[in-house]
Amino acid sequence: TLTSELGIFHKSWLSIVSLWFGLMSKVCKFVRNAWDIGVNDPGKLMHGVKVGAALSVVSLLYYMRPLYYSVGGNAMWAVLTVVVVFENNVGATISKSFNRMMATFLAGALAVGVHWIGCHSGKPFEPIIIRASVFLLAVTATFSRFIPTIKARFDYGASIFILTFTVVSVSSYRIDNLFVFAQQRLSTVAIGASMCILVSIIISPIWAGRDLHFHITCNLEKLADSLDGCVVEYFKEDKDRNHGESFKRLQGYKCTLNSKGLEESLCNFARWEPAHGCFSFRHPWKQYLKVGSSMRSCASCIEALVGSCINSKIKVHESTKQPLRNLCMRLSCHSSAVLKELATIIKSMRRSSRLLLLTEEMRIAAKELQHVLKSQPHQPIPSPSPQNFDFTSTLKNLRLIQVMPLLTVTSLLIEIATWVERSV
Amino acid sequence: TLTSELGIFHKSWLSIVSLWFGLMSKVCKFVRNAWDIGVNDPGKLMHGVKVGAALSVVSLLYYMRPLYYSVGGNAMWAVLTVVVVFENNVGATISKSFNRMMATFLAGALAVGVHWIGCHSGKPFEPIIIRASVFLLAVTATFSRFIPTIKARFDYGASIFILTFTVVSVSSYRIDNLFVFAQQRLSTVAIGASMCILVSIIISPIWAGRDLHFHITCNLEKLADSLDGCVVEYFKEDKDRNHGESFKRLQGYKCTLNSKGLEESLCNFARWEPAHGCFSFRHPWKQYLKVGSSMRSCASCIEALVGSCINSKIKVHESTKQPLRNLCMRLSCHSSAVLKELATIIKSMRRSSRLLLLTEEMRIAAKELQHVLKSQPHQPIPSPSPQNFDFTSTLKNLRLIQVMPLLTVTSLLIEIATWVERSV
């Protein structure tokens, strides 16, 4: 039994050790992950430093006796405001600060008003009026957060409105001078909020507008790469196929597919930002959303292309692809060139005649492709380019299923070209 | 000049009146909008009532003298917690409450600990230690919110951690018994949070899990309808075309395209919820995300289908579509039947042998379609069904471009069938 007990001891010891190592490896992984994030995007670490700095400044309200007494011990609200309002980009910080200040002002004024009405309507009515107003306003403001226009711009404000109204109106039970209380609350919130805005603008600002701009151009480039990659991958001869690096490039379009939420929130924040860099105050941010939505349709087509052609089980012999190969590749080349040019134009924010040229070229390529398709298989058109020389004879001997993926690619490419044209 | 002055007066009066009416019409529209939201989804109004109720209960901490003094005037934290933590669904409320309580506990304990160390390290070091710790922890905690695992589950907790730590540690300057202060803060937060959890579970609860469940089944049905509608629309004869109602039904797939964020957050919240209805505590919520992601790929294909075939400029004569019409419609019928059956299965949460049957039928339909395509145009296969009787002869006389949309539809349908199979 001694050996068995030792065995149990040994086993449990082993399990504890393995648990410990498992935990440690998880912690290590987590730390490495965090380190990578910090190294790849120092702006994120910088954001932390900015929050720390703003908090340190605001906590002077506690440390300095005259400041502390001037806000009547309400210094906590300034700290609270900084923690809650300070966001990653300037637009979000300004939007939240503005929401918080406006909501605090409105709710404070309303609460003081209701209190005044309560005071003047006699003893038995006062508590009823105050409690009923708290309940009713909480219901209304909470409900209003479901209304899309409010939700998009004043969601945070509505919640602060309920908060302030409840706190001020309920405090009237315990506080003598409600007006001073409300006013101190407003001034501490204003101190905190303006501190956030100042720090976020002065110390290495991160602009939502610039992020949106960068995001759209980056996605445009990825989309162009994906499109190019897809078509090359499809028309490549089997022996050249090399999954790996090229496959990763192909996946670029996926970033675009699920970016709607991000783009909308960035656009929303960008509208709050003052002029910065090459963006004026009333920069047409909504245009970015339009481009983004066209890009998503484009990305959907690429997804369908990847699914139905590249990963398709129906194998098509190389010679089948030959007749349309060059035309398709030309169209996709032109489409991705338009996308890339669009990215450069957006980047540099200059009109370029090259875009029109490229779009025209793309349109011509699409028309040519359609023309070749139209004239088949009735009579071989006299074509100057050698690629459709033996077009009819090749296709005639084929089975329909072998032409199908090719034609699908073609029609999706034409569709992509239309979308690209629409986003120009 | 009198007449001209009168003219100016008249004009400005008119513009004021028109402004006023414009404003009033906007307000009316807003109110009608809000009313519609309330009528269509009374749960949203109910949520408002619940928040109001929870706030009224928590404000008893102010109204009742013994309660007020037992929390040492910190009643405000309970009100604050209710406003900030109470979310639309139970899972979100529990997740935020838990985050808030844990973060308050940890940060309070840490702040008291740092204060103790500061006190024992002598006068000159105390302020340095406290200020440095506030700065460092604010930087770390803010940065940690960028780490995906933290962001997904403890984002709110991290912000409350900074908040509590800063408030408690900075208050040590002005408060004698820091331990009691931290403990009162924790207990008021706990009162507020548990009030939220109670109210949200007891009064007509809205479960994130049930929402997710409903969202997925609803989207599955919409997807099936869209698929059906698309194919019917495409193969319908021109004279029957009737844009309007059917067009609206077609758009159902769009709900699926941009639902990733919503599904992920609902899934995240659902994992916090206790067992309710037919959902156990460890319900496999992640499966819903998998189904959702397959559905999105499906919806992408439908988007490509709508773009490249239904809205295509290349008009194809009805007779061209004839040969593949029945086969395509059969495949799409089976695909949407599988989607609908999947929706019913998820709804009833019972295994059904019918799903396997339908999937098998869909697979057979896809194979048959591929088979017909494979055997063309070499020799007409002896087919029992009349639809491919004059198949070869019809297609032979066509131009390639006229076959193209048809083949694209076909290949996209086959692709959709594959995705449908994958989500089963």
Interface residues (C-beta under 8 A of the other chain):
Chain A: F30 N33 A34 I37 G38 D41 K44 L45 H47 G48 V49 V51 G52 A53 L55 S56 S59 Y62 Y63 Y68 G73 A75 M76 V79 L80 V83 V84 P127 R131 V134 F135 L136 A138 V139 T140 A141 T142 F143 S144 F146 I147 T149 S159 I162 L163 T166 V167 V170 S171 Y173 R174 L257 N258 K260 G261 R296 S297 A299 S300 C301 E303 A304 L305 G307 S308 C309 S312 I314 Q370 L373 K374 S375 Q376 P377 H378 L395 R399 L400 I401 V403 M404 P405 L407 T408 T410 S411 L412 I414 E415 T418 W419
Chain B: F30 N33 A34 I37 G38 D41 K44 L45 H47 G48 V49 V51 G52 A53 L55 S56 S59 Y62 Y63 Y68 G73 A75 M76 V79 L80 V83 V84 P127 R131 V134 F135 L136 A138 V139 T140 A141 T142 F143 S144 F146 I147 T149 S159 I162 L163 T166 V167 V170 S171 Y173 R174 L257 N258 K260 G261 R296 S297 A299 S300 C301 E303 A304 L305 G307 S308 C309 S312 I314 Q370 L373 K374 S375 Q376 P377 H378 L395 R399 L400 I401 V403 M404 P405 L407 T408 T410 S411 L412 I414 E415 T418 W419
